[in-house]
Amino acid sequence: MALEVDLLAKNDELAAANRRWLAERGIVALNLMSSPGSGKTTLLERTVRELGLPCAVLEGDQETVVDAERIRAAGARAVQINTGAGCHLDADMVARGVATLAPEPGSLLFVENVGNLVCPALFDLGEAARVVIMSVTEGADKPLKYPHMFRTADLVLLSKVDLLPYVDFDVAAWVDGARRARPGVEVLEVCATRGDGMADWYAWLRARAEAKAV
Amino acid sequence: MALEVDLLAKNDELAAANRRWLAERGIVALNLMSSPGSGKTTLLERTVRELGLPCAVLEGDQETVVDAERIRAAGARAVQINTGAGCHLDADMVARGVATLAPEPGSLLFVENVGNLVCPALFDLGEAARVVIMSVTEGADKPLKYPHMFRTADLVLLSKVDLLPYVDFDVAAWVDGARRARPGVEVLEVCATRGDGMADWYAWLRARAEAKAV
């Protein structure tokens, strides 16, 4: 347990260094966390195409570079970080990834974490805000069962709302669960393929980008 | 890294002890692993009702006891293990859970691991077989991106096939990915709410239960 505390303390130091480096360049970093298959990459593809602000993306996965290729095809810089057996990104991986990615000053930096609703919650990457994404197919009870991920969220996105007619998912119960873990947290319902809620998501991103400039 | 190896070696010892304890009682333990929300608990509820063999369930989640309550309502013994911030079950948790659960000799013991497609793969629990579950909403690329989980699977279930008409999911590409990680692995397509493929799943379970008796 002492070892785990040391590991996290070391990570927090590196995260603080990332945060300073990013702030000096006016780069707003967002840590996107979810289970595999919640639709993070599809959300980012559309965001990169439509947002109208400079974006760059760090992609975390155990293996493959397919997500970075998808983001590049959508028109943004992207670097893939493969964690092998690792279950989350850490601040050191992000520091090295950012050095390769070289995001433009003043840009939004999306960090798409490894698909995992558990471990990434513990590791600060130096982000300005945390966005937790969950799809309607995952079940409304998940914020209660996996509260650590929701506890530090600055925004929670409910994705794939186009599938709501076909699944047994109680949106109100889910919102209640998310806000029990994180009182008052902002929640948006989105569908990146059909476009629902994307304007609200872009408004939230623009507000974060402007807040940084103040 | 040496510490991680020690931790896994200690876990493997405890898993071997679990395996002996279970074998002496003719109990066949199955380790069910998936992301949160793939439908493990719904699958088990229906299995408990329909299989016609004695079943018991260990439920792993970070928090709440709702899954154990659901299984008990379906008619089987169940014990909930809460891992707190922990991201997987380990052999020691299973040993303690089994001591409380006291599954009948000759029964099937389902261990529903913490919802996480990454970390549980590393930890042997003393199971007779590993079942990896993935729903059609998670995307056909996931076996390639998260191969560790698929590499030691004895059976892979593709769940929620009732949603196939509403999602962009290439079943053949997904099977190909799963078999790249685990050559020749048996794959079943199921829907626990509508009933698709459940007969095949029960046949697989009966075959495992009979194989134990030989």
Interface residues (C-beta under 8 A of the other chain):
Chain A: L3 S35 P36 G37 D61 Q62 E63 T64 V66 D67 A85 C87 V114 G115 N116 L117 V118 C119 L122 S135 T137 E138 G139 D141 K142 L144 K145 Y146 P147 H148 K160 D162 L163 Y166 V167 D168 T193
Chain B: L3 S35 P36 G37 D61 Q62 E63 T64 V66 D67 A85 C87 V114 G115 N116 L117 V118 C119 L122 S135 T137 E138 G139 D141 K142 L144 K145 Y146 P147 H148 K160 D162 L163 Y166 V167 D168 T193
